Amino acid sequence: MSALSDYLNAHLPVGWSKRDVIAALADDLDRTTVYRYLAGNHSQTPPEYVLQAFARALPTVSLVELRAAAGVAAGMDEPWIPPLEANRLNRGQRSALEAFIRATVQSQAGPKDAEYPRSGPDRQQILAYIAQLRQIGQSELADRLEDSLESTSSASETARRSSSP
């Protein structure tokens, strides 16, 4: 059993069977996934949608507590909604901010879970935005974003190499 599975099983409503849990989660998760999480045979870092589904289906469970039980950054219950001015950002700026957010969250969870573009158009857009930040005098932010991108990319590559046969 995992700490997450222990938490889930301890917070099942009184009288609920596994079938009741499956029925409560039917719109969000297949039964095999539900069984795996209840038995502790799930991924080490559960996807956010799985945690959200359990939080919605089980009345005494909070999303923050589920994340903590899963060993990931607990965060907050409500989703983050950027200010309206974020709609003025171009695709490169949005990609850069998304990478920064992922890097920040991943640094709380550990580098083993980092998933960032090592190449391709997304990475090129992020690097272009970093260059724009430097041009407008935002070197400190550019450095932090670049460090986050590079450290998560190298951690991701290291994790891939160590898991390869």
C-alpha positions as CSV (number, residue, x, y, z in Angstrom):
1,M,0.0,0.0,0.0
2,S,1.0,3.6,-0.6
3,A,0.4,6.6,1.7
4,L,-2.1,7.8,-0.9
5,S,-4.0,4.5,-1.0
6,D,-4.0,4.3,2.8
7,Y,-5.5,7.8,2.8
8,L,-8.1,7.0,0.2
9,N,-9.2,3.8,2.0
10,A,-9.3,5.6,5.3
11,H,-11.6,8.3,3.8
12,L,-14.2,6.1,2.0
13,P,-17.7,6.9,3.3
14,V,-19.0,4.4,5.8
15,G,-20.7,1.5,4.1
16,W,-19.1,2.1,0.7
17,S,-17.8,-0.9,-1.2
18,K,-15.3,-0.7,-4.0
19,R,-18.2,-0.8,-6.4
20,D,-19.6,2.3,-4.8
21,V,-16.3,4.1,-5.3
22,I,-16.1,3.0,-8.9
23,A,-19.7,4.2,-9.5
24,A,-18.9,7.6,-7.9
25,L,-15.8,8.0,-10.2
26,A,-17.4,6.5,-13.3
27,D,-17.5,9.8,-15.2
28,D,-13.8,10.5,-14.5
29,L,-11.9,7.3,-14.1
30,D,-12.1,3.7,-15.4
31,R,-12.6,1.0,-12.8
32,T,-9.0,-0.4,-13.3
33,T,-7.6,3.0,-12.4
34,V,-9.8,3.1,-9.3
35,Y,-8.8,-0.4,-8.2
36,R,-5.1,0.4,-8.7
37,Y,-5.3,3.5,-6.5
38,L,-7.2,1.8,-3.8
39,A,-4.7,-1.1,-3.8
40,G,-1.6,1.0,-3.9
41,N,-0.6,-0.2,-7.4
42,H,-0.5,3.3,-9.0
43,S,2.1,5.6,-10.4
44,Q,4.4,7.3,-7.9
45,T,3.3,10.7,-8.9
46,P,-0.4,10.6,-9.7
47,P,-1.8,12.9,-12.4
48,E,-3.7,15.9,-11.2
49,Y,-6.9,14.8,-12.9
50,V,-6.9,11.6,-10.9
51,L,-6.5,13.5,-7.6
52,Q,-9.2,15.9,-8.6
53,A,-11.6,13.0,-9.5
54,F,-11.1,11.4,-6.1
55,A,-11.5,14.8,-4.3
56,R,-14.8,15.4,-6.1
57,A,-16.2,11.8,-5.5
58,L,-15.3,11.3,-1.9
59,P,-17.1,13.7,0.4
60,T,-14.5,13.9,3.2
61,V,-11.5,14.3,1.0
62,S,-9.8,17.6,0.0
63,L,-7.6,18.0,-3.0
64,V,-4.8,19.6,-0.8
65,E,-4.8,16.5,1.5
66,L,-4.8,14.1,-1.4
67,R,-1.8,15.9,-2.9
68,A,0.0,15.7,0.5
69,A,-0.8,12.0,0.8
70,A,0.6,11.5,-2.7
71,G,3.8,13.2,-1.7
72,V,3.4,16.1,-4.2
73,A,3.2,19.8,-3.6
74,A,-0.1,20.4,-1.8
75,G,-0.9,23.8,-3.4
76,M,-4.4,25.1,-3.0
77,D,-7.9,23.7,-3.5
78,E,-9.0,26.3,-6.1
79,P,-7.4,26.6,-9.5
80,W,-5.2,29.5,-10.3
81,I,-6.7,32.0,-12.6
82,P,-4.2,34.5,-14.1
83,P,-5.2,38.1,-14.3
84,L,-7.1,39.3,-17.4
85,E,-4.0,41.0,-18.7
86,A,-2.5,37.5,-19.3
87,N,-4.7,37.5,-22.5
88,R,-2.3,40.0,-24.0
89,L,0.6,37.5,-23.9
90,N,1.7,35.9,-27.2
91,R,2.2,32.2,-27.6
92,G,5.9,32.3,-26.8
93,Q,5.3,34.3,-23.6
94,R,2.5,31.9,-22.6
95,S,4.8,28.9,-23.2
96,A,7.5,30.5,-21.1
97,L,5.2,31.2,-18.2
98,E,3.7,27.7,-18.4
99,A,7.3,26.3,-18.3
100,F,8.1,28.5,-15.4
101,I,5.0,27.3,-13.5
102,R,5.8,23.7,-14.2
103,A,9.4,24.2,-13.1
104,T,8.2,25.8,-9.9
105,V,5.8,23.0,-9.1
106,Q,8.2,20.3,-10.2
107,S,10.9,21.8,-7.9
108,Q,8.6,21.2,-5.0
109,A,7.9,17.6,-6.1
110,G,11.5,16.8,-7.1
111,P,13.3,16.6,-10.4
112,K,12.4,13.0,-11.1
113,D,9.0,14.2,-12.4
114,A,10.2,17.0,-14.7
115,E,8.8,17.0,-18.2
116,Y,10.0,19.9,-20.3
117,P,10.8,20.3,-23.9
118,R,14.5,19.6,-24.6
119,S,14.1,20.6,-28.3
120,G,11.4,21.6,-30.8
121,P,9.2,24.6,-31.3
122,D,8.0,25.0,-27.7
123,R,11.6,25.2,-26.4
124,Q,12.5,27.6,-29.2
125,Q,9.6,29.9,-28.2
126,I,10.6,29.7,-24.6
127,L,14.2,30.6,-25.4
128,A,13.0,33.5,-27.6
129,Y,10.9,34.8,-24.7
130,I,14.0,34.6,-22.4
131,A,15.9,36.6,-24.9
132,Q,13.1,39.2,-25.0
133,L,13.1,39.4,-21.2
134,R,16.9,40.2,-21.3
135,Q,16.3,42.8,-24.0
136,I,13.8,44.7,-21.8
137,G,16.0,44.6,-18.8
138,Q,14.4,41.6,-17.0
139,S,17.6,39.7,-16.8
140,E,16.9,38.3,-13.3
141,L,13.6,36.8,-14.4
142,A,15.2,35.5,-17.6
143,D,18.0,33.8,-15.6
144,R,15.5,32.2,-13.3
145,L,13.4,30.9,-16.1
146,E,16.4,29.7,-18.1
147,D,17.8,28.0,-14.9
148,S,14.4,26.3,-14.3
149,L,14.1,25.2,-17.9
150,E,17.7,23.8,-18.0
151,S,17.7,22.1,-14.6
152,T,14.4,20.4,-15.3
153,S,15.5,19.3,-18.8
154,S,18.8,17.9,-17.5
155,A,17.0,16.2,-14.6
156,S,14.5,14.8,-17.0
157,E,17.3,13.5,-19.2
158,T,19.1,11.9,-16.2
159,A,15.9,10.2,-15.1
160,R,15.3,8.9,-18.6
161,R,18.9,7.5,-18.8
162,S,18.6,5.8,-15.4
163,S,15.3,4.2,-16.3
164,S,16.5,2.9,-19.7
165,P,17.5,-0.8,-19.8
